[in-house]
C-alpha cells in the first residue's frame, strides 16, 4: 500500500498544525510522499502566507518605501521562524529568506513570489519528519505557453520518486523551459498532490483539509449539510466546476487517468472517514438520490430567435464562431426549434458587449436577440438520478414551492446532472429548497 498525502494551508497554519499533520503521516507507514501548502490563516482576520507574498511582490513592483518593504518581509519571516522555533527544530532558513527577498527585489515574477510559501513549508516539514525534500521545480514542468506538461512531468517525477523512500514535494508550482517558476491557479497544491500520486502509482491520494469530507451543499447556504460518503470523479468534476470548493477541479484529472481514488479528510478530526472519490460506483443512497447541489452566480444568457432556425444549416456553428473570434468560451447551449441560447460568464462581456451583439446581428440576422444578466446556475448532480423516476419533477417542484421562477433548464444526455438557471437573488433559496427536497431533515 502506498499513499500520497496533501495538507492544505489550514492544516499547516502554525506549529501545532504541523505537529498534527506529522502525527497523521507517522501513524501510517504507507504515507510515503507528502505535498504541503503554504501556511493559511491561524484565526479570523489573519492573512495567508501566499497573500502576504503577493502583497510583498506588489509593494516591490509599486516602489513602496524601502523601510515598509523591509518591515513587511520581516512579518513573513516571523511566521516561518515562529513555526520552526515552536517545533523545536535546529533549522536555520535565514539564508533562504534572504535569497527569496533579494530575488523578488530583483524583479522575479509574481509566480515565483507566491510559490515560496509552499517551498518553505516543504523545507520545514521535511526537516521535521526526517523525509527527503524534492523541489517541485525539478519535477513539475510547464510548456512555453504556460500549459502543464503532463508527459515530461510524469517521466521525470516517476524516476525521481523511485530514488526516495519518503519525500516532501511542495505544491502549487513548477518550472517553464526558460527556467521561470510557474504556479497553478489558486488551490494548485491539490493538483500537485494528484500529479505526485499518479507518478508514484499510489494506491490512494489523501487530501487533508479542515472539513470532514465533501458536503452535499454549501454550508454557508444550507445549515449542517450531510457529508458525501462516496462520490465519482465525474460527479465531483460537475460539483467543483459549479462552485463547490473542497478540491481544486483540475486535481481530478491525473488521478482519474490512473484510476487512483481520492480521500478527503479532516486534519482536526482524523478519525472521520471523510469522502472517498472513486472512478465508478454502482451504489447510491436511495433515500437521497442526488449526490450534491452546487452553483455559481454571475452569468449572462444571450438568446437568438429566428423562424425555421432548425432547418438552417450551420446556424449554430456561426454563432459559436463569433464568440470564438472574441476569445469567449460558453458554459451551456440550451436551445429550441427557433431559439438558441448561449450562457457565459458576465465578466467576459465587459467592455465589448455591444461589439459582440452587433457581430451577432450582422453575421446571423436573427429575428431578435435578448440578453439576460444576473443569472445564477445551479447543478443538481447524482449518479442515482439515472435510476430514480421523477427526479427532475421533484427539483422543479421544490423550486416552484420556494416561489422561484426557473429561467433556464439544461440536462445532459448522461442524466448525471440537471442544470437550472435562476435569478441571482433567488440563488440561496433555490439551493436550500432542492437540498430540503432530497434530504429530509430528521
C-alpha positions in Angstrom: 0.0 0.0 0.0 1.3 3.4 -1.0 -0.3 6.7 -0.1 0.3 10.3 -1.2 -0.9 12.8 1.3 -1.5 16.5 0.7 -2.1 19.0 3.5 -3.8 22.3 2.8 -3.0 25.7 4.3 -5.5 25.4 7.1 -3.7 22.2 8.1 -0.3 23.9 8.3 -1.2 27.3 9.6 1.1 27.1 12.7 3.4 24.8 14.6 0.6 22.9 16.3 -1.0 22.1 13.0 2.4 20.9 11.7 2.5 18.6 14.6 -0.9 17.2 13.9 0.0 16.7 10.2 3.2 14.9 11.2 1.3 12.7 13.7 -1.1 11.7 10.9 1.8 10.9 8.5 3.7 8.9 11.0 0.6 6.9 12.1 0.6 5.1 8.8 3.8 3.7 7.2 2.2 3.8 3.8 2.0 7.6 3.8 5.3 8.0 2.0 5.0 11.1 -0.1 3.8 14.4 1.3 2.6 17.6 -0.5 2.3 20.7 1.7 0.6 24.0 1.0 1.7 27.4 2.4 0.5 28.2 5.9 -3.0 29.5 5.9 -5.0 31.7 8.3 -4.5 31.0 12.0 -7.6 32.9 13.1 -10.3 35.1 11.5 -8.7 38.2 10.2 -5.3 36.6 9.8 -3.6 36.7 6.4 -2.5 33.6 4.4 1.2 33.4 3.7 0.5 33.3 -0.1 -1.4 36.5 0.1 1.4 38.1 2.1 3.9 37.1 -0.6 1.6 38.5 -3.3 1.4 41.7 -1.3 5.2 41.9 -0.9 5.6 41.5 -4.6 3.1 44.3 -5.2 4.9 46.6 -2.8 8.2 46.0 -4.6 6.6 46.4 -8.0 5.0 49.7 -7.0 8.2 51.0 -5.4 6.9 51.3 -1.9 9.4 52.9 0.6 12.2 50.5 1.4 11.6 50.6 5.1 8.0 49.5 4.5 9.1 46.7 2.2 11.7 45.5 4.8 9.1 45.6 7.6 6.6 43.7 5.7 9.0 41.0 4.7 10.0 40.7 8.3 6.4 39.7 9.1 6.7 36.9 6.6 9.9 35.7 8.2 8.4 35.8 11.6 5.6 33.4 10.6 8.2 30.8 9.5 10.7 31.4 12.3 7.8 31.1 14.8 6.8 27.7 13.3 10.4 26.5 13.4 11.0 27.6 17.0 7.7 26.2 18.2 8.6 22.8 16.7 11.9 22.9 18.5 13.8 22.5 15.3 17.5 23.3 14.9 17.0 24.7 11.4 18.3 28.0 10.1 16.4 29.2 7.0 17.6 32.8 7.2 19.8 32.3 4.1 16.7 31.1 2.2 14.6 34.1 3.3 17.4 36.5 2.2 17.6 34.8 -1.2 13.9 35.0 -1.6 13.8 38.6 -0.6 16.6 39.6 -3.0 15.1 37.6 -5.8 11.8 39.4 -5.5 13.6 42.8 -5.1 15.4 41.8 -8.3 12.1 41.5 -10.1 11.5 37.8 -10.0 8.0 37.2 -11.2 4.7 37.2 -9.2 4.5 33.4 -9.6 7.9 33.0 -8.0 6.9 35.1 -5.1 3.7 33.2 -4.5 5.4 29.8 -4.8 7.9 30.4 -2.0 5.1 29.8 0.6 4.9 26.1 -0.4 8.6 25.9 -0.9 9.4 27.0 2.7 6.6 24.8 4.1 8.1 21.9 2.3 11.6 22.5 3.7 10.3 22.8 7.3 8.0 19.8 7.1 10.7 17.6 5.5 13.1 18.6 8.3 10.5 17.9 11.0 9.6 14.5 9.5 13.1 13.5 8.6 12.0 13.0 5.0 13.9 13.9 1.8 13.0 17.2 0.1 12.3 17.3 -3.6 11.9 20.8 -5.1 8.8 20.9 -7.3 10.7 22.9 -9.9 12.9 19.9 -10.6 10.0 17.5 -11.3 7.0 19.5 -12.5 7.1 21.1 -15.9 5.1 23.6 -17.9 5.4 24.4 -21.7 6.4 27.6 -23.3 2.7 28.6 -23.4 2.2 28.0 -19.7 0.3 24.7 -20.1 1.1 21.9 -17.8 3.5 19.4 -19.4 2.0 16.1 -18.2 4.1 13.7 -20.2 7.5 15.2 -19.2 6.4 15.6 -15.6 5.2 12.0 -15.4 8.5 10.7 -16.8 10.8 12.9 -14.6 8.9 12.7 -11.4 8.4 8.9 -11.6 12.2 8.5 -11.9 12.9 10.9 -9.1 10.4 9.4 -6.6 11.9 6.0 -7.3 15.1 7.3 -5.7 13.4 8.3 -2.4 11.6 6.1 0.0 9.9 9.0 1.7 9.8 12.6 0.5 8.1 16.0 0.7 7.3 17.8 -2.5 5.9 21.3 -2.2 2.7 22.0 -4.0 1.4 24.8 -6.3 4.4 25.4 -8.7 6.8 24.0 -11.3 9.1 25.4 -14.0 8.9 26.5 -17.6 11.5 25.8 -20.3 13.2 29.1 -19.7 13.6 28.2 -16.0 10.9 30.6 -14.8 8.8 29.4 -11.9 5.2 29.0 -12.8 2.2 28.3 -10.5 -1.0 26.5 -11.0 -4.1 28.5 -10.3 -5.1 29.1 -6.6 -5.6 25.8 -4.9 -3.0 24.3 -7.1 -1.4 22.2 -4.3 -4.4 19.8 -4.9 -3.1 19.4 -8.4 0.4 18.8 -7.3 -0.8 16.1 -5.0 -2.7 14.4 -7.8 0.3 14.6 -10.1 2.6 13.0 -7.4 0.0 10.3 -6.7 0.0 9.3 -10.4 3.8 9.4 -10.7 4.2 7.3 -7.6 1.5 4.8 -8.8 -0.2 5.3 -5.4 -3.0 3.2 -4.2 -4.7 6.2 -2.5 -4.4 10.0 -2.6 -5.4 11.6 0.7 -6.2 15.2 0.7 -6.2 16.6 4.2 -8.1 19.9 4.9 -10.3 21.5 7.5 -13.6 19.7 6.7 -14.6 16.0 7.2 -15.3 15.4 3.6 -17.3 16.8 0.7 -20.6 18.3 1.7 -23.9 17.8 -0.2 -24.3 21.6 -0.3 -22.5 24.8 0.6 -22.6 25.1 4.5 -22.8 28.9 4.1 -26.2 28.4 2.5 -27.5 25.1 4.0 -27.1 24.6 7.7 -25.1 21.4 8.6 -25.4 19.7 5.2 -24.7 16.0 5.1 -21.2 14.7 4.2 -21.0 12.7 1.0 -19.6 9.2 1.7 -18.7 8.2 -1.8 -18.6 10.3 -5.0 -17.4 9.6 -8.5 -14.8 11.6 -10.4 -17.5 12.8 -12.8 -19.8 13.9 -10.0 -17.0 15.8 -8.3 -16.0 17.4 -11.5 -19.5 18.7 -12.0 -19.9 20.0 -8.4 -16.4 21.5 -8.3 -16.9 23.3 -11.6 -20.2 24.7 -10.3 -18.7 26.2 -7.2 -18.0 23.5 -4.6 -14.6 24.3 -3.3 -13.2 21.5 -1.2 -11.0 20.2 -4.0 -9.4 22.1 -6.9 -11.3 20.8 -10.0 -8.1 20.3 -12.1 -6.8 17.9 -9.4 -9.2 15.2 -10.6 -7.6 14.6 -13.9 -4.2 13.0 -13.1 -5.6 10.5 -10.6 -8.7 9.8 -12.7 -6.4 8.9 -15.6 -4.6 6.5 -13.4 -7.7 5.2 -11.6 -6.4 6.3 -8.1 -9.1 7.1 -5.5 -9.0 10.3 -3.5 -9.9 10.5 0.2 -10.9 13.9 1.6 -10.0 14.0 5.3 -10.1 16.4 8.2 -6.7 17.2 9.9 -8.5 18.2 13.1 -10.7 15.0 13.1 -8.5 12.2 11.6 -10.9 9.6 13.0 -13.6 10.7 10.5 -13.7 8.6 7.3 -14.3 11.7 5.1 -15.3 11.4 1.5 -14.0 8.8 -0.9 -13.7 9.9 -4.6 -13.7 6.9 -7.0 -13.7 6.2 -10.7 -17.1 4.5 -10.6 -19.7 3.4 -8.0 -22.8 1.4 -8.5 -24.3 2.1 -5.1 -26.1 5.2 -4.1 -28.2 6.4 -1.2 -31.8 5.6 -2.3 -33.1 7.9 0.4 -31.3 11.0 -1.1 -30.9 10.1 -4.8 -28.8 13.2 -5.5 -25.1 13.3 -4.6 -25.0 17.1 -4.2 -26.1 20.5 -5.3 -23.9 23.5 -6.1 -24.0 26.6 -8.2 -22.4 29.9 -9.2 -23.6 33.4 -9.8 -22.5 35.9 -12.4 -23.9 34.6 -15.7 -25.5 36.2 -18.8 -27.8 34.4 -21.2 -27.9 35.7 -24.8 -30.8 34.2 -26.7 -31.2 34.4 -30.5 -34.6 33.8 -32.1 -35.2 33.1 -35.7 -38.0 31.3 -37.6 -37.0 28.0 -39.1 -33.7 28.1 -37.3 -33.7 24.3 -37.1 -33.6 24.0 -40.9 -30.8 26.5 -41.4 -27.6 24.6 -41.9 -24.6 25.9 -39.9 -26.5 28.5 -37.8 -25.2 27.1 -34.5 -21.6 26.9 -35.8 -21.7 30.5 -37.0 -22.9 31.6 -33.6 -20.1 29.9 -31.8 -17.5 31.2 -34.3 -18.4 34.8 -33.4 -17.8 34.1 -29.7 -14.6 32.3 -30.7 -13.4 35.4 -32.5 -13.6 37.3 -29.2 -11.9 34.5 -27.3 -15.0 33.7 -25.3 -15.9 30.2 -24.2 -19.5 29.3 -23.4 -21.0 27.4 -20.4 -24.2 25.9 -21.9 -26.2 26.0 -25.1 -29.9 25.4 -24.3 -32.0 25.5 -27.5 -35.4 25.2 -29.0 -36.7 24.8 -32.5 -36.4 28.5 -33.3 -34.2 29.7 -30.4 -30.6 29.2 -29.3 -29.2 30.5 -26.0 -25.6 31.0 -25.1 -24.8 31.0 -21.4 -21.5 32.6 -20.5 -19.8 34.4 -17.6 -20.9 38.0 -17.5 -17.3 39.2 -16.8 -16.3 38.0 -20.3 -18.6 40.6 -21.9 -17.1 43.5 -20.0 -16.1 46.3 -22.4 -17.2 44.6 -25.6 -20.8 43.7 -25.1 -22.2 45.9 -27.9 -19.5 44.8 -30.3 -20.4 41.2 -29.7 -24.1 41.8 -30.1 -23.5 43.8 -33.3 -21.4 40.9 -34.7 -24.2 38.5 -34.0 -26.7 40.8 -35.7 -24.6 41.3 -38.8 -23.4 37.7 -39.1 -26.7 35.9 -38.4 -29.5 38.5 -38.9 -31.7 36.8 -36.3 -35.3 38.0 -35.8 -34.4 39.1 -32.2 -31.7 39.0 -29.6 -32.4 39.2 -25.9 -29.9 39.5 -23.1 -30.5 38.5 -19.5 -28.0 39.4 -16.8 -27.8 38.5 -13.1 -28.4 34.8 -13.8 -27.2 32.1 -11.4 -26.6 28.5 -12.5 -27.4 25.5 -10.2 -26.3 22.0 -10.8 -28.1 19.0 -9.2 -25.7 16.1 -9.5 -26.1 12.4 -8.8 -25.4 9.0 -10.3 -28.6 7.8 -8.6 -30.7 10.2 -10.8 -30.5 7.7 -13.7 -32.3 5.0 -11.7 -34.8 7.2 -9.9 -38.0 8.3 -11.6 -39.3 11.8 -11.3 -36.1 13.4 -10.1 -36.4 16.4 -12.5 -40.1 16.9 -11.4 -39.0 17.0 -7.8 -36.3 19.6 -8.5 -38.7 21.8 -10.3 -41.5 21.3 -7.8 -39.1 22.2 -4.9 -38.0 25.4 -6.6 -41.6 26.4 -7.5 -42.7 25.8 -3.9 -40.0 28.3 -2.9 -41.5 30.9 -5.1 -38.7 30.9 -7.6 -39.1 31.2 -11.3 -36.8 29.0 -13.4 -35.2 30.9 -16.3 -33.4 28.0 -18.0 -33.2 24.2 -17.9 -30.4 22.1 -19.3 -29.9 18.4 -18.8 -27.1 16.3 -20.2 -27.8 13.1 -22.0 -25.9 11.1 -19.3 -28.6 12.1 -16.8 -25.8 12.7 -14.3 -26.9 16.3 -13.7 -29.7 18.8 -14.2 -28.7 22.5 -14.6 -31.1 25.2 -14.0 -30.8 29.0 -14.3 -32.5 31.3 -11.8 -32.2 35.0 -11.0 -29.3 35.7 -8.7 -31.5 36.9 -5.8 -33.2 33.5 -5.8 -29.9 31.6 -5.7 -29.7 30.7 -1.9 -33.4 29.9 -1.6 -33.2 27.6 -4.6 -30.2 25.7 -3.2 -32.0 25.3 0.2 -35.2 24.2 -1.5 -33.5 21.5 -3.6 -31.5 20.2 -0.7 -34.5 20.0 1.6 -36.5 18.1 -1.0 -33.9 15.3 -1.3 -32.5 15.3 2.2 -35.4 15.0 4.6 -34.5 16.7 7.9 -34.6 14.4 10.9 
